[in-house]
Structures are given as C-alpha cells and as structure tokens.
C-alpha cells in the first residue's frame, strides 16, 4: 500500500517570519536521537527546509506523538507538522500542501 506524506500547515496565511515545525514521532523516521535532538529522515527533511528558508529561521520541535504534534499546530504552538498522511481534507482547521514531498510505503506484518 502506498500513501503520500506532506506537511500540514494552518489554513491562515503565514507572513515571512520565523516558523516552528513540529515533528510527529515515527520510529526510525522521526525520533529522538542519542544526543537528544530529533533524528531520522523527517528530521533531516525539516533541517533541509530550514537551511533553504530565507524569510527567517525555522525551529524544529519534537518529536511528539502524532496527535500531540497536530495539536501543536491547532493550538498555535507550531506553524507546521511533519509528516502527515492525508486521509480526509474536509472540515479540518488546517490545509495540506498541494504537492507530496515523498512517498511512504507501509507493510503489514502478521
């Protein structure tokens, strides 16, 4: 099964400023490293975004449970959540990126 992952952002426009990306925890992809800093592919993606963001600084927080990371955006503690697997787009208090950043492959082990 193949799903698309992207960044979730608030539906309200964001002006050029410092931003906060909240990482959701996914073992092996977005977790806390031995040094206490976020590690894994999604943490590296967030760092890459931060390196190329010229309108201000990007601060990376987390990782949190996916629910807590989404709540960080909903409560205004973060401007974006990474990663997000899009299931339903109707009636949510935030908007999805229009283009997928990468593909996520899922395997079911029984």
Backbone torsions as a table, in degrees:
resi	resn	phi	psi	omega
1	UNK	NA	138.0	-177.2
2	UNK	-120.9	131.1	177.3
3	UNK	-128.2	157.4	179.4
4	UNK	-101.6	137.8	179.1
5	UNK	-112.7	148.5	179.2
6	UNK	-154.3	-174.9	177.7
7	UNK	-97.6	136.3	176.3
8	UNK	-99.3	131.7	179.6
9	UNK	-131.4	158.1	177.0
10	UNK	-61.1	149.2	-179.3
11	UNK	-73.1	-19.4	179.7
12	UNK	-77.8	145.7	-178.6
13	UNK	-62.6	145.1	179.0
14	UNK	-111.7	127.2	178.2
15	UNK	-85.7	168.1	178.8
16	UNK	-62.9	117.9	-175.9
17	UNK	-171.4	179.6	173.0
18	UNK	-70.0	142.2	-177.6
19	UNK	-125.0	158.3	176.6
20	UNK	-122.6	127.5	174.0
21	UNK	-107.1	124.9	177.5
22	UNK	-97.5	124.2	179.6
23	UNK	-93.0	132.5	171.2
24	UNK	-87.6	143.2	-176.0
25	UNK	-81.3	125.3	172.6
26	UNK	-135.5	112.6	-176.7
27	UNK	-50.3	130.1	179.9
28	UNK	83.5	-17.3	-178.0
29	UNK	-117.6	-31.4	-179.6
30	UNK	-155.4	96.4	-178.0
31	UNK	-149.9	174.2	179.7
32	UNK	-86.7	126.5	179.7
33	UNK	-78.0	175.8	-179.7
34	UNK	-61.8	-26.6	178.9
35	UNK	-84.7	1.4	179.5
36	UNK	88.3	-7.5	180.0
37	UNK	-91.8	154.1	176.4
38	UNK	-59.3	139.2	178.8
39	UNK	-137.4	167.6	-179.4
40	UNK	107.0	175.9	-175.2
41	UNK	-60.2	-40.9	-179.2
42	UNK	-71.7	-33.9	175.2
43	UNK	-64.7	-40.8	177.8
44	UNK	-64.8	-39.7	176.6
45	UNK	-61.1	-43.7	179.0
46	UNK	-63.3	-40.3	177.9
47	UNK	-65.3	-38.0	177.8
48	UNK	-64.2	-43.7	175.5
49	UNK	-59.0	-43.6	-179.8
50	UNK	-62.9	-37.8	-178.5
51	UNK	-66.5	-26.9	-176.6
52	UNK	-105.3	-1.8	179.6
53	UNK	-80.8	114.9	-173.6
54	UNK	-101.0	-3.0	-175.2
55	UNK	-89.2	-4.7	-176.9
56	UNK	166.2	-153.2	179.1
57	UNK	-110.1	149.6	172.3
58	UNK	-112.9	124.7	176.5
59	UNK	-104.9	135.1	-178.2
60	UNK	-106.4	125.9	178.3
61	UNK	-119.1	153.8	177.7
62	UNK	109.3	-164.3	10.5
63	UNK	-81.1	152.4	176.9
64	UNK	-119.2	168.5	169.8
65	UNK	-58.9	155.8	-179.0
66	UNK	-57.8	-39.4	179.2
67	UNK	-62.7	-45.7	179.8
68	UNK	-66.1	-37.9	-179.9
69	UNK	-65.5	-43.1	175.4
70	UNK	-62.7	-39.7	178.8
71	UNK	-63.2	-34.3	176.7
72	UNK	-57.1	-39.9	178.7
73	UNK	-72.3	-46.5	-178.4
74	UNK	-60.2	-34.4	-178.1
75	UNK	-91.5	1.6	177.1
76	UNK	82.4	9.7	178.3
77	UNK	-82.1	-14.2	177.4
78	UNK	-144.0	155.7	179.2
79	UNK	-94.1	-23.2	-177.8
80	UNK	-149.2	154.8	177.4
81	UNK	-122.4	139.9	178.9
82	UNK	-139.5	132.7	-3.7
83	UNK	-93.9	168.3	176.8
84	UNK	-140.3	128.3	175.6
85	UNK	-97.8	118.7	-173.4
86	UNK	-78.3	118.3	175.2
87	UNK	-112.5	-49.2	-174.2
88	UNK	-135.9	131.7	-177.8
89	UNK	-108.2	-12.8	-174.7
90	UNK	-81.0	135.1	170.6
91	UNK	71.8	17.6	179.8
92	UNK	-92.9	150.8	-178.3
93	UNK	-81.1	16.1	179.9
94	UNK	-147.5	168.6	-179.3
95	UNK	-117.4	152.0	177.3
96	UNK	-93.0	154.9	170.7
97	UNK	-62.8	145.6	-178.0
98	UNK	-75.1	-26.5	-178.5
99	UNK	-117.8	141.7	177.8
100	UNK	-71.7	142.6	177.7
101	UNK	-87.4	-32.2	-179.3
102	UNK	-165.8	170.0	177.9
103	UNK	-100.5	143.7	176.8
104	UNK	-116.8	126.6	179.7
105	UNK	-102.8	132.9	179.5
106	UNK	-113.2	141.9	175.5
107	UNK	-127.5	139.7	178.0
108	UNK	-106.4	116.3	178.5
109	UNK	-101.4	125.2	-179.6
110	UNK	-123.5	NA	NA
